[in-house]
Amino acid sequence: MGRLVILTGPSCVGKGPLHDALNRHYPRLARRLHKLVLYNSRAPRPGERDGRDYYFRPRHEIEALRDREHFILMDVRGDLQALDVASLREILAGPGDAFFEGNPFVPVSLLDRPALSGIASLSVFLSPLSREEILFLRHPDRGVDLPALVADVQRRKLLLRMQKQKGRLSLGDLENVERRCNSAYREMQLAWRFDHVLPNHDGEGHDHWDAFYYPVGDAYRVLQAFVALLEGGTTDYAERWEPDLLPQAGP
């Protein structure tokens, strides 16, 4: 029986480029990962396809799944998402692994559900800051507003991605960016729930992923660490975070 492989982290931290790099440079490993496609009430982003990225459905259709057996519903940053547990078990019964790539609120919500008990998993959280950087920045002498700094780090990445996708941005686009960047700190507070944390400063849209064909910088280090973990090995690059590493944000 296969396992559930989870790749998660804040929006635009680099999950998509990491998966793309795995496909390019380690196709044998990538072929073992069978994407777990969830239902989602939001509209597709440019380049996304129904049935490949999500099953995009109106919110009321996903709400209707709540009463159906084998479906788990979750609210993720205002979007309603749903997992078909039967489809997950079908993948796990085959020769490969089920693969989830997305927001950390989803796997945290799923892993404790009785319907998923007994399923082996490997969970990896991508973080825009390392544990060492967090310890440095959170020291009282530095006076750093850590949630605001995390939001600013992710805002730059999100704006770059959205500008590449859409060119000129609407008010709705900017509101979406703010919602996602302001959620990043709360998502990082969940990192301790996952098996491994991989620091990655080369977020989505960074040249280090594909400008030179081979990944360089953090993109290279994260890819090699992810490959080692998929192969059942260990890596010195992976971190393990304690539950109180990130202080609670103010009111």
C-alpha positions in Angstrom: 0.0 0.0 0.0 1.3 3.5 -0.9 1.6 6.5 1.4 0.3 10.0 1.4 3.1 12.5 0.5 2.3 16.0 1.6 4.1 19.1 0.3 2.8 22.2 1.9 3.6 25.8 3.0 2.3 29.4 2.5 1.1 30.5 -0.9 4.0 31.3 -3.3 6.7 29.7 -1.1 7.8 27.5 -4.0 5.7 24.3 -3.8 4.8 24.4 -7.5 8.4 25.0 -8.8 9.7 22.3 -6.6 7.2 19.8 -8.0 8.0 21.0 -11.5 11.7 20.6 -10.9 11.1 17.0 -9.6 9.3 16.2 -12.8 12.2 17.6 -14.9 15.2 16.2 -13.1 13.8 13.1 -11.3 11.0 11.8 -13.5 11.2 8.3 -12.0 10.4 9.7 -8.5 7.8 12.1 -9.9 5.9 9.3 -11.7 5.4 7.6 -8.3 3.4 10.6 -7.1 -0.2 10.6 -8.1 -1.8 13.9 -7.5 -4.7 14.1 -5.1 -7.2 16.4 -6.7 -9.5 18.2 -4.3 -12.8 20.1 -5.0 -12.5 23.9 -4.7 -15.1 26.6 -4.7 -12.7 29.3 -6.1 -12.3 30.2 -9.7 -9.2 28.7 -11.6 -6.1 30.8 -11.8 -4.5 31.4 -15.2 -3.1 28.1 -16.4 -5.1 25.9 -14.0 -7.3 23.2 -15.4 -10.4 21.5 -14.0 -9.6 17.9 -13.0 -5.8 18.5 -13.0 -5.3 21.2 -10.3 -8.7 21.0 -8.6 -12.3 20.1 -9.4 -13.6 23.7 -9.7 -17.2 23.8 -8.6 -19.7 26.4 -7.3 -19.7 26.7 -3.5 -23.3 25.3 -3.3 -22.3 22.1 -5.1 -19.4 21.5 -2.7 -21.7 22.2 0.2 -24.0 19.5 -1.1 -21.1 17.0 -0.6 -21.2 17.5 3.1 -24.0 14.9 3.5 -22.3 12.4 1.3 -20.2 9.5 2.7 -16.5 9.6 2.1 -16.2 13.4 1.6 -14.4 15.7 4.0 -15.0 19.4 3.7 -12.7 22.2 4.8 -12.7 26.0 4.8 -9.3 27.2 3.5 -8.8 31.0 3.5 -12.5 31.5 2.6 -12.5 28.9 -0.1 -14.5 25.7 0.5 -12.5 22.6 -0.4 -13.5 18.9 -0.3 -11.6 15.6 -0.4 -13.1 12.4 -1.8 -11.6 9.8 0.6 -12.5 7.0 -1.8 -10.3 8.5 -4.5 -7.4 8.7 -2.0 -7.7 5.1 -1.0 -7.9 4.1 -4.7 -4.6 5.8 -5.3 -3.0 4.2 -2.2 -4.1 0.7 -3.4 -2.0 1.1 -6.5 1.8 1.0 -7.0 2.6 4.6 -6.2 1.9 7.3 -3.6 -0.9 9.8 -3.3 0.5 13.4 -3.5 -1.0 16.5 -2.0 0.5 19.9 -2.8 -1.2 22.9 -1.2 -2.2 24.9 1.8 -1.2 23.6 5.3 -4.7 24.1 6.7 -5.8 21.2 4.5 -3.4 18.4 5.7 -3.7 19.6 9.3 -7.4 19.2 9.0 -7.2 15.8 7.3 -4.5 13.9 9.2 -6.5 13.7 12.5 -9.7 12.5 10.8 -10.7 8.9 11.7 -11.4 8.2 8.0 -7.7 8.6 7.3 -6.4 6.6 10.3 -3.8 4.0 9.5 -2.5 5.7 6.3 1.2 6.1 6.1 2.4 9.6 5.3 5.5 11.8 4.6 4.8 15.5 5.2 7.1 18.3 4.2 6.6 22.0 4.9 8.3 24.7 2.9 9.1 27.8 4.9 10.2 31.3 3.6 12.4 31.6 6.7 14.7 29.1 8.4 14.6 28.2 12.1 17.9 30.1 12.6 16.5 33.3 11.0 13.4 33.1 13.1 15.4 32.8 16.3 17.5 35.8 15.3 14.5 37.9 14.3 12.3 37.2 17.2 14.9 38.3 19.8 13.4 41.2 21.8 16.4 43.4 21.3 15.7 43.6 17.6 12.1 44.9 17.8 11.0 43.0 14.7 7.3 42.6 14.1 7.7 39.0 12.8 4.1 38.5 11.5 4.5 41.8 9.5 7.9 40.8 8.2 6.6 37.4 7.0 3.6 39.1 5.3 6.0 41.5 3.5 8.3 38.7 2.4 5.4 36.8 0.9 3.6 39.9 -0.5 6.6 40.5 -2.8 6.5 37.0 -4.1 2.7 37.0 -4.6 2.7 40.3 -6.4 5.4 39.1 -8.7 3.5 35.9 -9.5 0.2 37.6 -10.1 1.8 40.3 -12.3 3.4 37.6 -14.4 0.1 35.8 -14.7 -2.2 38.8 -15.3 -0.2 41.9 -16.0 -2.3 44.7 -14.6 -3.9 43.9 -11.3 -7.4 44.6 -10.2 -8.6 45.6 -6.7 -9.8 42.1 -6.2 -6.3 40.7 -7.2 -4.7 43.0 -4.6 -7.2 41.9 -1.9 -6.4 38.3 -2.7 -2.7 39.0 -2.3 -3.3 40.7 1.1 -5.4 37.8 2.3 -2.7 35.3 1.3 0.3 37.2 2.6 -1.5 37.9 5.9 -2.3 34.2 6.3 1.4 33.1 5.9 2.4 33.6 9.5 -0.5 31.6 10.9 0.4 28.9 8.3 4.0 28.8 9.5 2.8 28.3 13.0 1.5 24.9 11.8 4.9 23.8 10.5 5.8 21.9 13.7 2.9 19.5 12.8 4.8 18.2 9.8 7.6 15.7 9.6 10.2 18.0 8.0 10.6 21.7 7.4 12.7 22.9 4.4 13.7 26.6 4.4 13.3 28.1 0.9 14.0 31.7 0.0 13.6 31.0 -3.7 9.8 31.2 -3.9 7.6 30.9 -6.9 8.8 32.9 -9.9 12.4 33.0 -8.7 15.0 32.7 -11.4 16.9 30.0 -9.4 14.3 27.4 -10.4 14.6 27.4 -14.1 16.6 30.3 -15.6 19.7 28.2 -15.8 17.8 24.9 -16.5 19.3 23.3 -13.4 18.1 24.7 -10.0 20.7 26.7 -8.1 20.7 28.3 -4.6 17.9 27.3 -2.2 16.0 25.9 -5.2 18.8 23.3 -5.6 19.1 22.6 -1.9 15.3 22.1 -1.4 15.1 19.8 -4.5 17.9 17.6 -3.3 16.5 17.5 0.2 13.0 16.6 -1.1 14.4 13.8 -3.3 16.3 12.3 -0.3 13.1 12.3 1.8 11.1 10.7 -1.0 13.7 8.0 -1.4 13.4 7.2 2.4 16.7 8.8 3.3 17.7 11.7 5.5 19.0 15.2 4.9 20.8 17.7 7.0 18.9 20.5 5.3 15.6 19.5 6.8 14.6 21.1 10.1 12.3 20.1 12.9 10.4 22.9 14.5 9.1 23.1 18.1 5.5 24.2 18.6 6.4 27.5 20.2 9.1 28.6 17.7 6.8 31.3 16.3 5.3 33.6 19.0 1.6 34.3 18.9 0.7 37.3 16.9 -0.8 40.3 18.6 -4.4 41.3 18.4 
